[in-house]
Amino acid sequence: MSNPIIIFYDGPCGLCNRLVNRLLRLDYKKRLKFSPLQGQTAKTILPRGLSEDLNTMVFLKDGRLYTKSDAALEVLKTLGGVFSLFYIFKLIPRGIRDSIYDFVSKNRIRWFGTLDGCRIPTKEERDRFLD
């Protein structure tokens, strides 16, 4: 895996799993890989504090790590097409974007619940998930 594009997410989080499911359908080019923050790939690739922060999504692309709202916007940009239009929100100062991100992150478990464990990929999806 020379230049992986990986989304690291909180495995048991209901919202995170819904987003992963949606991204699997929207990523027609099948470029995105997924790894739970609780997994071995996250522990190996991410700096220690980042792999333990379950309140942020982390996006790795071209060797660069993005977190919080920057990660979300970079994912949309990577999907391309109409989703690239959302990149205009990059004009909003990061502090404001991340405040909104933090509010959703803080309430996501209450709003969306948790799963008993990390999502199990289907046979067709296995090559897109990393441990």
Backbone bond lengths (Angstrom), bond angles and torsions (degrees), N, CA, C in turn:
res aa  C-N    CA-C-N  psi(-1)  N-CA   C-N-CA  omega(-1)  CA-C   N-CA-C  phi
1 M - - - 1.459 - - 1.523 107.26 -
2 S 1.325 116.78 92.20 1.458 120.95 -173.11 1.515 113.97 -75.15
3 N 1.299 118.57 -46.90 1.459 122.14 -178.96 1.520 109.62 -132.92
4 P 1.316 116.73 71.14 1.471 118.46 -174.23 1.523 112.65 -69.43
5 I 1.302 114.72 149.83 1.460 122.12 171.33 1.523 104.65 -115.33
6 I 1.330 115.89 107.65 1.461 120.63 -171.08 1.524 110.85 -124.89
7 I 1.325 114.72 135.58 1.457 121.41 170.90 1.518 106.89 -104.30
8 F 1.323 116.26 119.64 1.459 122.51 175.51 1.522 107.25 -98.43
9 Y 1.320 116.41 128.89 1.465 120.94 -174.11 1.525 109.50 -139.40
10 D 1.317 115.99 163.46 1.464 121.95 177.03 1.532 108.08 -75.42
11 G 1.318 116.68 108.27 1.456 122.98 -173.63 1.520 116.05 -51.41
12 P 1.333 119.46 -51.43 1.470 120.04 -177.32 1.529 115.07 -80.17
13 C 1.312 119.20 -6.22 1.469 122.23 -176.21 1.529 111.05 -70.44
14 G 1.335 116.08 126.81 1.455 121.24 179.51 1.523 113.12 -61.17
15 L 1.335 117.46 -43.98 1.462 121.06 178.91 1.526 110.50 -64.28
16 C 1.308 116.81 -45.20 1.469 120.92 -178.88 1.526 110.52 -59.91
17 N 1.324 116.59 -42.72 1.460 120.31 179.50 1.517 111.95 -66.23
18 R 1.318 117.55 -37.19 1.464 119.97 175.59 1.523 110.85 -63.33
19 L 1.324 116.09 -40.60 1.465 119.52 178.45 1.522 111.41 -66.12
20 V 1.331 116.79 -41.16 1.463 120.40 177.31 1.530 109.49 -60.54
21 N 1.311 117.37 -46.04 1.471 120.76 178.55 1.521 111.62 -57.97
22 R 1.334 115.54 -43.23 1.467 120.06 179.41 1.526 110.71 -65.61
23 L 1.319 117.14 -44.38 1.466 120.76 -178.84 1.527 111.49 -64.91
24 L 1.323 117.21 -35.31 1.464 119.87 176.57 1.529 110.53 -59.02
25 R 1.316 117.00 -39.26 1.466 121.11 179.96 1.533 112.20 -74.86
26 L 1.329 116.36 -35.38 1.468 120.27 -175.16 1.524 114.16 -83.24
27 D 1.307 117.05 -20.95 1.468 121.97 -177.47 1.532 109.37 -84.49
28 Y 1.316 115.56 77.21 1.460 121.51 -175.99 1.528 112.32 -61.85
29 K 1.314 116.91 -31.67 1.464 120.88 -179.03 1.524 112.26 -81.88
30 K 1.328 116.72 -6.57 1.468 123.06 178.99 1.527 111.78 54.52
31 R 1.319 115.63 44.14 1.466 121.87 179.95 1.520 111.98 -87.80
32 L 1.335 115.96 -29.60 1.459 120.09 -174.27 1.523 111.63 -79.92
33 K 1.319 114.74 136.98 1.463 123.06 171.00 1.522 106.23 -111.51
34 F 1.317 116.18 156.40 1.457 121.72 -176.44 1.518 109.70 -128.89
35 S 1.327 115.00 140.74 1.454 120.30 178.03 1.519 109.40 -147.46
36 P 1.333 117.66 130.78 1.468 118.47 175.90 1.526 110.37 -68.87
37 L 1.312 115.67 144.63 1.469 119.96 176.95 1.521 111.07 -60.08
38 Q 1.323 116.88 -22.71 1.453 121.81 -179.44 1.530 112.39 -83.59
39 G 1.316 117.74 -3.90 1.463 122.05 -174.39 1.522 114.36 -88.05
40 Q 1.317 114.75 172.59 1.467 122.22 -178.32 1.524 111.83 -67.78
41 T 1.329 117.62 -36.38 1.469 120.09 -179.72 1.525 110.14 -61.41
42 A 1.326 117.23 -43.97 1.468 120.78 178.78 1.522 110.44 -62.62
43 K 1.327 116.59 -42.57 1.472 120.02 -179.89 1.517 111.57 -64.60
44 T 1.326 116.35 -32.10 1.465 121.10 -178.37 1.530 111.94 -79.67
45 I 1.324 117.25 -42.92 1.470 121.86 -171.57 1.531 112.91 -90.09
46 L 1.319 117.44 -41.97 1.466 120.64 -172.21 1.523 112.16 -85.17
47 P 1.328 116.60 148.13 1.466 119.40 171.93 1.524 109.48 -58.69
48 R 1.302 116.82 148.61 1.467 122.89 -172.55 1.528 113.59 -48.46
49 G 1.294 119.96 -52.79 1.454 122.33 -177.53 1.517 112.90 -62.68
50 L 1.317 116.44 -32.70 1.461 120.81 -177.95 1.527 111.60 -74.38
51 S 1.308 117.79 -38.43 1.466 120.36 179.97 1.524 111.30 -71.05
52 E 1.310 117.53 -17.95 1.462 121.39 -179.55 1.528 112.72 -97.51
53 D 1.330 117.50 -8.07 1.464 121.60 -179.24 1.525 109.77 -87.84
54 L 1.321 116.30 95.89 1.460 120.50 -176.67 1.522 112.15 -80.06
55 N 1.324 117.70 2.21 1.464 121.71 -179.73 1.519 112.96 -95.68
56 T 1.309 117.47 8.81 1.457 119.80 177.62 1.515 110.79 -139.76
57 M 1.300 114.80 144.51 1.450 120.59 169.33 1.528 105.27 -85.05
58 V 1.309 116.88 143.79 1.457 121.70 177.22 1.522 107.00 -120.62
59 F 1.322 115.59 135.57 1.461 121.47 -178.94 1.518 107.98 -122.54
60 L 1.313 116.27 125.95 1.460 122.58 178.14 1.513 108.86 -110.04
61 K 1.319 115.31 120.69 1.462 120.74 177.20 1.515 109.09 -146.75
62 D 1.319 115.93 131.96 1.463 122.44 179.54 1.528 111.42 53.47
63 G 1.322 115.95 37.71 1.457 120.88 177.53 1.517 115.21 76.79
64 R 1.306 116.63 4.08 1.467 120.91 -178.08 1.525 110.14 -111.15
65 L 1.326 116.10 140.12 1.458 122.09 179.68 1.522 110.85 -101.33
66 Y 1.328 116.11 133.72 1.456 122.79 176.72 1.528 107.42 -121.22
67 T 1.321 117.33 145.48 1.454 121.48 177.98 1.525 110.47 -130.25
68 K 1.307 114.50 164.35 1.461 124.11 175.15 1.526 112.16 50.12
69 S 1.327 117.78 -130.47 1.467 120.56 -174.96 1.525 111.85 -66.46
70 D 1.323 117.41 -32.33 1.470 119.20 176.25 1.525 110.36 -61.71
71 A 1.335 116.77 -40.78 1.464 120.68 178.58 1.529 110.44 -62.54
72 A 1.317 116.73 -46.95 1.460 120.71 -178.93 1.529 111.01 -60.12
73 L 1.323 117.01 -44.27 1.463 120.36 -179.09 1.527 111.72 -68.32
74 E 1.315 117.45 -37.36 1.471 120.80 178.44 1.526 110.95 -67.36
75 V 1.335 117.27 -36.03 1.461 120.49 176.44 1.529 109.59 -62.42
76 L 1.319 117.06 -46.75 1.464 120.62 179.62 1.524 111.27 -62.54
77 K 1.304 116.44 -40.55 1.468 120.73 177.95 1.532 110.37 -62.85
78 T 1.329 116.26 -39.59 1.462 121.46 -179.60 1.526 111.33 -67.24
79 L 1.327 116.95 -35.24 1.468 120.02 177.00 1.521 110.93 -62.04
80 G 1.336 115.61 -33.35 1.458 120.30 177.82 1.520 113.03 78.21
81 G 1.304 115.21 -167.91 1.463 121.32 179.94 1.515 111.80 58.52
82 V 1.314 115.60 -141.87 1.460 121.91 -177.38 1.542 110.90 -61.98
83 F 1.313 117.89 -27.20 1.468 120.76 -178.99 1.527 112.27 -65.72
84 S 1.318 116.77 -25.63 1.467 120.81 177.57 1.523 112.08 -61.73
85 L 1.331 116.38 -26.17 1.462 120.26 -179.53 1.531 111.72 -61.31
86 F 1.323 117.24 -29.42 1.458 120.77 179.53 1.527 112.44 -65.59
87 Y 1.336 116.33 -16.41 1.466 120.26 179.93 1.527 111.94 -62.97
88 I 1.318 117.00 -15.47 1.464 120.69 176.71 1.530 110.88 -60.51
89 F 1.339 117.11 -25.92 1.462 120.55 177.83 1.526 112.25 -64.81
90 K 1.307 116.64 -10.63 1.478 121.29 175.46 1.534 109.62 -64.02
91 L 1.328 117.08 -21.05 1.469 121.11 177.73 1.532 111.99 -69.57
92 I 1.316 117.00 -23.02 1.470 120.73 176.56 1.528 107.57 -74.54
93 P 1.316 118.37 133.20 1.468 119.80 -179.03 1.527 111.74 -54.00
94 R 1.327 115.07 139.91 1.463 121.62 -177.53 1.523 112.50 -53.30
95 G 1.309 118.26 -39.10 1.462 121.21 -179.14 1.521 112.27 -58.10
96 I 1.315 116.00 -40.54 1.470 120.54 178.43 1.526 109.79 -70.95
97 R 1.351 116.97 -46.87 1.465 120.40 179.71 1.531 110.55 -59.98
98 D 1.326 116.42 -44.49 1.464 119.77 -178.00 1.527 112.29 -69.82
99 S 1.314 117.80 -28.67 1.470 120.35 175.50 1.528 110.12 -63.64
100 I 1.317 116.22 -43.01 1.466 120.45 177.01 1.531 109.72 -65.44
101 Y 1.325 116.25 -44.48 1.465 121.14 177.87 1.532 109.82 -57.46
102 D 1.334 116.92 -46.76 1.469 121.43 -178.78 1.528 111.55 -62.75
103 F 1.323 117.27 -37.70 1.467 120.74 178.54 1.537 110.49 -62.14
104 V 1.328 116.00 -46.29 1.465 119.79 178.56 1.525 109.80 -65.40
105 S 1.322 116.73 -44.04 1.461 120.85 -179.56 1.524 111.97 -60.40
106 K 1.307 115.88 -40.39 1.469 121.19 -179.16 1.529 111.34 -64.98
107 N 1.313 117.69 -31.07 1.468 122.43 -174.83 1.529 114.41 -104.61
108 R 1.316 117.63 -3.33 1.466 121.44 -172.09 1.522 113.53 -60.52
109 I 1.303 118.44 -38.06 1.462 120.59 -179.07 1.535 109.92 -68.71
110 R 1.321 116.35 -41.96 1.461 119.95 178.87 1.533 110.86 -65.36
111 W 1.332 117.00 -39.52 1.452 121.10 -177.71 1.527 113.46 -77.90
112 F 1.332 117.05 -39.45 1.463 121.22 -171.37 1.519 114.49 -116.26
113 G 1.327 117.67 -8.33 1.455 121.11 178.52 1.520 113.17 74.12
114 T 1.318 114.92 -172.00 1.464 121.43 178.87 1.526 109.07 -130.55
115 L 1.307 114.98 160.62 1.455 122.14 173.35 1.523 107.59 -95.75
116 D 1.300 117.18 162.91 1.467 120.47 178.89 1.515 111.93 -67.97
117 G 1.304 118.03 -22.24 1.456 122.72 179.94 1.508 109.30 -161.79
118 C 1.306 116.06 -171.10 1.460 120.34 178.60 1.527 109.91 -71.48
119 R 1.312 115.37 153.86 1.461 122.83 -179.22 1.523 110.10 -61.95
120 I 1.320 116.56 135.63 1.457 121.74 176.68 1.533 107.48 -97.18
121 P 1.339 116.49 117.54 1.470 118.11 -179.35 1.524 111.16 -70.91
122 T 1.323 114.52 151.24 1.460 119.82 174.61 1.527 108.33 -72.01
123 K 1.318 115.53 169.77 1.464 120.91 179.21 1.532 110.66 -56.57
124 E 1.335 116.32 -39.75 1.468 121.38 -178.54 1.526 112.50 -71.45
125 E 1.326 116.47 -23.57 1.468 120.75 -176.58 1.519 113.54 -94.91
126 R 1.309 118.27 -11.89 1.475 121.84 -170.19 1.527 114.00 -52.31
127 D 1.313 117.25 -39.34 1.469 119.58 -177.78 1.534 112.22 -70.25
128 R 1.329 117.46 -9.41 1.463 120.61 -179.28 1.526 111.85 -98.62
129 F 1.330 117.34 -4.50 1.457 121.77 -178.56 1.523 110.01 -113.16
130 L 1.316 114.22 137.86 1.456 121.45 177.28 1.522 108.07 -114.20
131 D 1.291 115.56 149.37 1.469 120.06 -179.09 1.504 111.05 -68.42
